[in-house]
Amino acid sequence: MSTEMNETADIKAIHEVVATVERTQRARDVDGFLELFHPEALWTTGHGRVLIGLDAIAEFTRAVLPGAVFEGPVTYEPVHVQFLRPDVAAVKVRQVYRAPDGGSEGAPLYVMTKDEDGRWLLHASQNTEVKDH
């Protein structure tokens, strides 16, 4: 398989991970969300809380996600994928919370790694709120 074909398949798989983030957030599916993470992942929440390792991410997610209140649908759209190596990608995401009052927007950055089985996982992530100035 050519490098170009591999990259196309990888981009499709990365987009699917982002779609699964959206789906699991909307459904408040804790286990489905946690399956997306590398065991040694680093996650910084939209409010700046740093979570190191899957255990810390799981503890936070189990406490927060089931009771999360969304005033409308949330969407996640990958807007840029940059391969740092064939098995490491930086993924810029547009996250939009749509609410009756207009909602809000986030700009997460996901660093994803490809495991031995070819599965793309969230390895380091920074979720940043976009503020109008």
C-alpha positions as a Python dict, from the first residue, in 0.01 Angstrom:
ca = {
    (1, 'M'): (0, 0, 0),
    (2, 'S'): (136, 341, -90),
    (3, 'T'): (219, 609, 167),
    (4, 'E'): (-56, 829, 23),
    (5, 'M'): (-315, 551, 61),
    (6, 'N'): (-196, 484, 417),
    (7, 'E'): (-226, 852, 503),
    (8, 'T'): (-578, 866, 358),
    (9, 'A'): (-683, 563, 566),
    (10, 'D'): (-522, 717, 875),
    (11, 'I'): (-700, 1049, 822),
    (12, 'K'): (-1030, 864, 790),
    (13, 'A'): (-957, 672, 1114),
    (14, 'I'): (-860, 994, 1295),
    (15, 'H'): (-1181, 1163, 1179),
    (16, 'E'): (-1373, 863, 1316),
    (17, 'V'): (-1208, 909, 1658),
    (18, 'V'): (-1321, 1273, 1660),
    (19, 'A'): (-1673, 1164, 1558),
    (20, 'T'): (-1669, 913, 1844),
    (21, 'V'): (-1568, 1188, 2088),
    (22, 'E'): (-1875, 1381, 1971),
    (23, 'R'): (-2103, 1078, 1989),
    (24, 'T'): (-1988, 972, 2337),
    (25, 'Q'): (-2011, 1328, 2472),
    (26, 'R'): (-2367, 1367, 2343),
    (27, 'A'): (-2469, 1026, 2482),
    (28, 'R'): (-2276, 1082, 2808),
    (29, 'D'): (-2114, 744, 2735),
    (30, 'V'): (-1829, 732, 2985),
    (31, 'D'): (-1692, 391, 2884),
    (32, 'G'): (-1707, 467, 2512),
    (33, 'F'): (-1525, 796, 2570),
    (34, 'L'): (-1254, 636, 2785),
    (35, 'E'): (-1185, 369, 2520),
    (36, 'L'): (-1046, 647, 2299),
    (37, 'F'): (-748, 719, 2528),
    (38, 'H'): (-396, 583, 2539),
    (39, 'P'): (-323, 443, 2890),
    (40, 'E'): (-58, 713, 2947),
    (41, 'A'): (-269, 998, 2808),
    (42, 'L'): (-247, 1358, 2924),
    (43, 'W'): (-571, 1560, 2911),
    (44, 'T'): (-622, 1928, 2990),
    (45, 'T'): (-989, 2016, 3028),
    (46, 'G'): (-1155, 2328, 2891),
    (47, 'H'): (-1126, 2483, 3237),
    (48, 'G'): (-754, 2408, 3264),
    (49, 'R'): (-758, 2101, 3487),
    (50, 'V'): (-465, 1872, 3402),
    (51, 'L'): (-532, 1498, 3413),
    (52, 'I'): (-235, 1263, 3378),
    (53, 'G'): (-295, 899, 3295),
    (54, 'L'): (-608, 704, 3211),
    (55, 'D'): (-699, 653, 3579),
    (56, 'A'): (-716, 1030, 3641),
    (57, 'I'): (-906, 1087, 3316),
    (58, 'A'): (-1150, 809, 3408),
    (59, 'E'): (-1208, 944, 3759),
    (60, 'F'): (-1280, 1294, 3625),
    (61, 'T'): (-1497, 1168, 3337),
    (62, 'R'): (-1704, 939, 3562),
    (63, 'A'): (-1767, 1233, 3796),
    (64, 'V'): (-1849, 1494, 3531),
    (65, 'L'): (-1984, 1344, 3207),
    (66, 'P'): (-2299, 1165, 3332),
    (67, 'G'): (-2437, 1486, 3483),
    (68, 'A'): (-2314, 1723, 3214),
    (69, 'V'): (-2580, 1970, 3108),
    (70, 'F'): (-2579, 2080, 2746),
    (71, 'E'): (-2834, 2343, 2646),
    (72, 'G'): (-2820, 2213, 2290),
    (73, 'P'): (-2619, 1983, 2065),
    (74, 'V'): (-2241, 1981, 2062),
    (75, 'T'): (-2042, 1916, 1745),
    (76, 'Y'): (-1675, 1826, 1693),
    (77, 'E'): (-1519, 1885, 1353),
    (78, 'P'): (-1158, 1800, 1266),
    (79, 'V'): (-1029, 2103, 1078),
    (80, 'H'): (-662, 2010, 1036),
    (81, 'V'): (-457, 1690, 1064),
    (82, 'Q'): (-79, 1715, 1061),
    (83, 'F'): (132, 1401, 1079),
    (84, 'L'): (436, 1455, 1302),
    (85, 'R'): (545, 1099, 1225),
    (86, 'P'): (354, 819, 1050),
    (87, 'D'): (221, 706, 1390),
    (88, 'V'): (172, 1050, 1554),
    (89, 'A'): (-74, 1318, 1443),
    (90, 'A'): (-168, 1663, 1571),
    (91, 'V'): (-539, 1719, 1516),
    (92, 'K'): (-705, 2060, 1545),
    (93, 'V'): (-1076, 2036, 1622),
    (94, 'R'): (-1359, 2288, 1612),
    (95, 'Q'): (-1596, 2218, 1902),
    (96, 'V'): (-1929, 2403, 1902),
    (97, 'Y'): (-2191, 2400, 2177),
    (98, 'R'): (-2514, 2521, 2019),
    (99, 'A'): (-2757, 2669, 2270),
    (100, 'P'): (-3060, 2899, 2263),
    (101, 'D'): (-2835, 3184, 2386),
    (102, 'G'): (-2590, 3130, 2100),
    (103, 'G'): (-2364, 2875, 2266),
    (104, 'S'): (-1986, 2868, 2277),
    (105, 'E'): (-1690, 2737, 2083),
    (106, 'G'): (-1379, 2544, 2176),
    (107, 'A'): (-1058, 2472, 1985),
    (108, 'P'): (-920, 2141, 2113),
    (109, 'L'): (-582, 2013, 2001),
    (110, 'Y'): (-549, 1635, 2008),
    (111, 'V'): (-213, 1462, 1976),
    (112, 'M'): (-300, 1112, 1866),
    (113, 'T'): (-81, 804, 1844),
    (114, 'K'): (-130, 485, 1650),
    (115, 'D'): (-98, 173, 1863),
    (116, 'E'): (51, -163, 1760),
    (117, 'D'): (-290, -277, 1633),
    (118, 'G'): (-321, 27, 1406),
    (119, 'R'): (-580, 198, 1627),
    (120, 'W'): (-555, 577, 1672),
    (121, 'L'): (-583, 692, 2035),
    (122, 'L'): (-593, 1026, 2215),
    (123, 'H'): (-252, 1066, 2378),
    (124, 'A'): (-230, 1436, 2473),
    (125, 'S'): (-511, 1687, 2450),
    (126, 'Q'): (-567, 2052, 2531),
    (127, 'N'): (-920, 2186, 2523),
    (128, 'T'): (-935, 2564, 2489),
    (129, 'E'): (-1244, 2785, 2496),
    (130, 'V'): (-1263, 3041, 2215),
    (131, 'K'): (-1357, 3383, 2350),
    (132, 'D'): (-1479, 3677, 2147),
    (133, 'H'): (-1278, 3993, 2212),
}
